[in-house]
Amino acid sequence: MKFKDLRRRIKTPFFSTYQVEKLFLEEPKNQIDNQLSRMAARGDLTKLKRSLFAFQDRQIDELMLANWLYRPSYVSLESALNLYGLMPDVSANLTSVSPTTSKKIITGFGTFLYSKINFRLFFGFSQVESGQSGLFYDLAFPEKALLDYIYIRKIKDLEENRIETASFDRKKLAELAQFYPLWVRKVIQ
């Protein structure tokens, strides 16, 4: 496998070793691993984490990368609230939630934080098309991002936080809140 063949066959800015193995069936898996490691050492690729690489010269959508780095997950909390224009504070890290474990992943493209959420609360997000056509990432609905924020950050009073609460769909907020503990529902009232 040559680097130019890899670039030609993979159109996304980042990819997994598994994808490469499926595209280059004629090559042994251990040889693919060695070649990818060499390409990363030469600077042709950036190793994001084990079995996940990015092309150096392709633009990367951080929101999409957040979903790929740790699965399952969706962008939520401060990052989603800021993206919707509901929280003026910009988080230095991209924040997501996952039903598995909390995790911090540091890459050359930024720091990605994943907060553990109860599996029964892992809903309320949709796929959003990335700036790169045909590619998607999972993003919490505004109301779900607020509930996740209250629940995970243990917010007791929204008055102390700079969140634009007037823009939320109150009916949708109430529907989603019914799955959260009582103390979370009291905070949004």
LUMNUDO-753773 format. One record per residue (C-alpha): residue in three letters; x, y negated, z. Coordinates in Angstrom, 2 decimals. Each point is the difference from the previous one (the first is absolute). Example, Ala and Ser with C-alpha at 12.3 -4.5 7.8 and 13.67 -1.06 7.14 Angstrom:
// LUMNUDO-753773
+------+---------+---------+---------+
! code !      px !      py !      pz !
+------+---------+---------+---------+
!  ALA !   12.30 !    4.50 !    7.80 !
!  SER !    1.37 !   -3.44 !   -0.66 !
+------+---------+---------+---------+
//
This chain:
// LUMNUDO-753773
+------+---------+---------+---------+
! code !      px !      py !      pz !
+------+---------+---------+---------+
!  MET !    0.00 !    0.00 !    0.00 !
!  LYS !    1.41 !   -3.34 !   -1.02 !
!  PHE !   -0.96 !   -3.31 !    1.55 !
!  LYS !   -1.41 !   -1.32 !   -3.29 !
!  ASP !   -2.26 !    3.09 !   -0.25 !
!  LEU !   -1.20 !   -0.55 !    3.55 !
!  ARG !   -0.82 !   -3.67 !   -0.75 !
!  ARG !   -1.82 !    0.93 !   -3.18 !
!  ARG !   -2.16 !    2.68 !    1.63 !
!  ILE !   -0.84 !   -1.81 !    3.25 !
!  LYS !   -1.92 !   -3.23 !   -0.48 !
!  THR !   -0.64 !   -0.82 !    3.67 !
!  PRO !    2.50 !   -2.10 !    1.99 !
!  PHE !    0.52 !    2.81 !    2.54 !
!  PHE !   -0.42 !    3.73 !   -0.07 !
!  SER !    0.43 !    3.18 !    2.00 !
!  THR !    2.39 !    2.86 !   -0.57 !
!  TYR !   -3.06 !    2.18 !   -0.52 !
!  GLN !   -1.07 !   -2.12 !   -2.99 !
!  VAL !    3.44 !    0.33 !   -1.55 !
!  GLU !   -0.06 !    3.78 !    0.49 !
!  LYS !   -3.31 !    0.16 !   -1.90 !
!  LEU !    1.34 !   -2.12 !   -2.86 !
!  PHE !    3.28 !    1.90 !   -0.32 !
!  LEU !   -1.11 !    3.61 !    0.39 !
!  GLU !    3.07 !    1.27 !   -1.83 !
!  GLU !    2.31 !   -1.25 !    2.77 !
!  PRO !    0.52 !    1.76 !    3.35 !
!  LYS !   -1.32 !   -1.86 !    3.05 !
!  ASN !    3.38 !   -0.18 !    1.73 !
!  GLN !    1.52 !   -1.51 !   -3.16 !
!  ILE !   -2.74 !   -2.65 !   -0.10 !
!  ASP !    0.69 !   -0.86 !    3.65 !
!  ASN !    3.72 !   -0.37 !   -0.76 !
!  GLN !   -0.62 !   -2.13 !   -3.07 !
!  LEU !   -2.39 !   -2.33 !    1.84 !
!  SER !    2.52 !   -0.36 !    2.84 !
!  ARG !    2.75 !   -0.88 !   -2.47 !
!  MET !   -2.23 !   -2.55 !   -1.76 !
!  ALA !   -0.74 !   -1.60 !    3.37 !
!  ALA !    3.71 !   -0.03 !    0.92 !
!  ARG !    0.80 !   -1.70 !   -3.35 !
!  GLY !   -2.66 !   -2.64 !    0.67 !
!  ASP !   -2.35 !    1.05 !   -2.79 !
!  LEU !   -2.66 !    0.96 !    2.55 !
!  THR !   -0.88 !   -1.06 !    3.52 !
!  LYS !   -0.73 !    2.80 !    2.45 !
!  LEU !   -3.03 !   -1.14 !    1.99 !
!  LYS !   -0.20 !    3.07 !    2.20 !
!  ARG !    0.49 !    3.72 !   -0.38 !
!  SER !   -1.32 !    1.07 !   -3.42 !
!  LEU !   -1.19 !   -3.51 !   -0.95 !
!  PHE !    1.95 !   -2.26 !   -2.36 !
!  ALA !   -0.48 !   -3.32 !   -1.78 !
!  PHE !    1.45 !   -1.45 !   -3.17 !
!  GLN !    2.22 !   -2.99 !    0.80 !
!  ASP !   -1.33 !   -2.27 !   -2.73 !
!  ARG !   -3.74 !    0.67 !    0.20 !
!  GLN !   -2.24 !   -2.28 !    2.01 !
!  ILE !   -1.52 !    1.73 !    3.02 !
!  ASP !   -3.39 !   -0.78 !    1.49 !
!  GLU !    0.59 !    0.21 !    3.77 !
!  LEU !   -3.63 !    0.91 !    0.67 !
!  MET !    0.22 !    2.95 !   -2.36 !
!  LEU !    3.36 !    1.02 !    1.46 !
!  ALA !   -1.51 !   -0.04 !    3.50 !
!  ASN !   -2.48 !    2.69 !   -1.05 !
!  TRP !    2.71 !    2.13 !   -1.62 !
!  LEU !    2.50 !   -0.18 !    2.85 !
!  TYR !   -2.35 !    1.56 !    2.53 !
!  ARG !   -3.11 !    1.98 !   -0.85 !
!  PRO !   -2.81 !   -0.12 !    0.79 !
!  SER !   -0.13 !   -3.70 !    0.80 !
!  TYR !   -1.71 !   -3.21 !   -1.03 !
!  VAL !    1.08 !   -3.64 !    0.32 !
!  SER !   -1.79 !   -1.65 !    2.92 !
!  LEU !    0.51 !   -2.12 !    3.13 !
!  GLU !    1.90 !   -3.30 !   -0.43 !
!  SER !    1.06 !    0.72 !   -3.58 !
!  ALA !   -3.55 !    0.58 !   -1.24 !
!  LEU !   -1.44 !   -2.90 !    2.00 !
!  ASN !    2.65 !   -2.33 !   -1.43 !
!  LEU !   -0.53 !    1.35 !   -3.51 !
!  TYR !   -3.71 !   -0.84 !    0.25 !
!  GLY !    0.86 !   -3.49 !    1.27 !
!  LEU !   -1.58 !    0.69 !    3.41 !
!  MET !    3.18 !   -0.29 !    2.06 !
!  PRO !    2.50 !   -2.76 !   -0.78 !
!  ASP !    2.90 !    1.72 !    1.74 !
!  VAL !    2.14 !    2.02 !   -2.37 !
!  SER !    1.37 !    3.21 !    1.46 !
!  ALA !    3.69 !    0.57 !   -0.64 !
!  ASN !   -0.81 !    3.69 !   -0.48 !
!  LEU !   -2.64 !    1.68 !   -2.12 !
!  THR !   -2.55 !    1.58 !    2.37 !
!  SER !   -2.05 !    3.11 !   -0.70 !
!  VAL !   -1.89 !    2.64 !    1.95 !
!  SER !    0.25 !    3.77 !   -0.19 !
!  PRO !   -1.72 !    2.87 !    1.80 !
!  THR !    3.31 !    1.78 !    0.54 !
!  THR !    2.66 !   -1.74 !    2.10 !
!  SER !    1.25 !   -3.54 !    0.42 !
!  LYS !    3.09 !   -0.61 !   -2.07 !
!  LYS !    2.39 !   -2.72 !   -1.11 !
!  ILE !    1.68 !    0.35 !   -3.39 !
!  ILE !    2.73 !   -2.44 !   -1.00 !
!  THR !    0.88 !   -0.25 !   -3.70 !
!  GLY !    1.82 !   -2.48 !   -2.19 !
!  PHE !   -3.45 !   -1.32 !   -0.90 !
!  GLY !   -1.05 !   -0.78 !    3.57 !
!  THR !   -1.18 !    1.55 !    3.23 !
!  PHE !   -3.19 !    2.02 !    0.03 !
!  LEU !   -1.87 !    0.63 !    3.26 !
!  TYR !   -2.60 !    2.75 !    0.37 !
!  SER !   -2.23 !    0.08 !    3.07 !
!  LYS !   -1.74 !    3.19 !    0.98 !
!  ILE !   -3.78 !   -0.15 !   -0.06 !
!  ASN !   -2.41 !    2.70 !    1.07 !
!  PHE !   -0.87 !    2.23 !   -2.96 !
!  ARG !   -3.72 !   -0.76 !    0.40 !
!  LEU !    0.84 !   -3.70 !   -0.56 !
!  PHE !    1.94 !    0.65 !   -3.20 !
!  PHE !   -2.56 !   -1.48 !   -2.44 !
!  GLY !   -1.10 !   -3.41 !   -1.24 !
!  PHE !    2.48 !   -0.58 !   -2.78 !
!  SER !   -0.04 !    0.03 !   -3.77 !
!  GLN !    2.43 !    0.42 !   -2.84 !
!  VAL !    1.18 !   -3.30 !   -1.43 !
!  GLU !    1.76 !   -0.24 !   -3.33 !
!  SER !    3.56 !   -1.16 !    0.34 !
!  GLY !    1.49 !   -2.74 !   -2.15 !
!  GLN !    1.52 !    2.89 !   -1.94 !
!  SER !   -2.78 !    1.36 !   -2.18 !
!  GLY !   -1.34 !    3.43 !    0.78 !
!  LEU !    1.53 !    0.13 !    3.47 !
!  PHE !   -1.96 !   -0.36 !    3.23 !
!  TYR !    0.42 !   -0.43 !    3.76 !
!  ASP !   -2.42 !    0.48 !    2.89 !
!  LEU !   -1.09 !   -3.17 !    1.81 !
!  ALA !   -2.35 !   -0.38 !    2.97 !
!  PHE !   -3.20 !   -1.98 !   -0.49 !
!  PRO !    0.29 !   -3.37 !    1.81 !
!  GLU !   -2.39 !    1.12 !    2.74 !
!  LYS !    1.87 !    3.29 !    0.48 !
!  ALA !    3.34 !   -1.81 !    0.18 !
!  LEU !   -1.41 !   -2.19 !    2.79 !
!  LEU !   -1.31 !    3.01 !    1.94 !
!  ASP !    3.31 !    1.83 !   -0.45 !
!  TYR !    1.84 !   -3.12 !    1.18 !
!  ILE !   -2.13 !   -0.29 !    3.14 !
!  TYR !    0.22 !    3.71 !    0.75 !
!  ILE !    3.70 !    0.59 !   -0.65 !
!  ARG !    1.34 !   -3.30 !    1.36 !
!  LYS !   -2.43 !    0.21 !    2.95 !
!  ILE !   -1.35 !   -3.50 !   -0.62 !
!  LYS !   -2.37 !   -1.08 !    2.79 !
!  ASP !   -1.02 !   -3.40 !   -1.36 !
!  LEU !   -0.08 !   -1.20 !   -3.62 !
!  GLU !    0.06 !   -3.65 !    1.14 !
!  GLU !    3.70 !    0.36 !    0.82 !
!  ASN !    0.80 !    1.28 !   -3.49 !
!  ARG !   -0.03 !   -2.14 !   -3.12 !
!  ILE !   -2.50 !    2.05 !   -1.98 !
!  GLU !   -2.65 !   -1.56 !   -2.24 !
!  THR !   -3.01 !    1.95 !    1.31 !
!  ALA !   -2.69 !   -1.94 !   -1.90 !
!  SER !    0.88 !    1.76 !   -3.27 !
!  PHE !   -0.80 !    3.53 !    1.14 !
!  ASP !   -3.12 !    1.87 !   -1.09 !
!  ARG !   -1.69 !    0.38 !    3.40 !
!  LYS !   -2.19 !    2.89 !   -1.12 !
!  LYS !    2.96 !    1.97 !   -1.35 !
!  LEU !    2.04 !   -0.84 !    3.11 !
!  ALA !   -2.77 !    1.38 !    2.24 !
!  GLU !   -0.34 !    3.16 !   -2.13 !
!  LEU !    3.72 !    0.73 !    0.18 !
!  ALA !    0.28 !   -0.97 !    3.67 !
!  GLN !   -2.42 !    2.71 !    1.12 !
!  PHE !    2.82 !    2.57 !   -0.37 !
!  TYR !    2.33 !   -1.93 !    2.33 !
!  PRO !    0.02 !    0.00 !    3.81 !
!  LEU !   -2.41 !   -2.31 !    1.80 !
!  TRP !    2.75 !   -2.43 !    1.03 !
!  VAL !    0.81 !   -0.67 !   -3.70 !
!  ARG !   -3.66 !   -0.68 !   -0.78 !
!  LYS !   -0.16 !   -2.48 !    2.90 !
!  VAL !    2.99 !   -1.93 !   -1.38 !
!  ILE !   -1.74 !   -0.62 !   -3.35 !
!  GLN !   -3.27 !   -1.15 !    1.58 !
+------+---------+---------+---------+
//
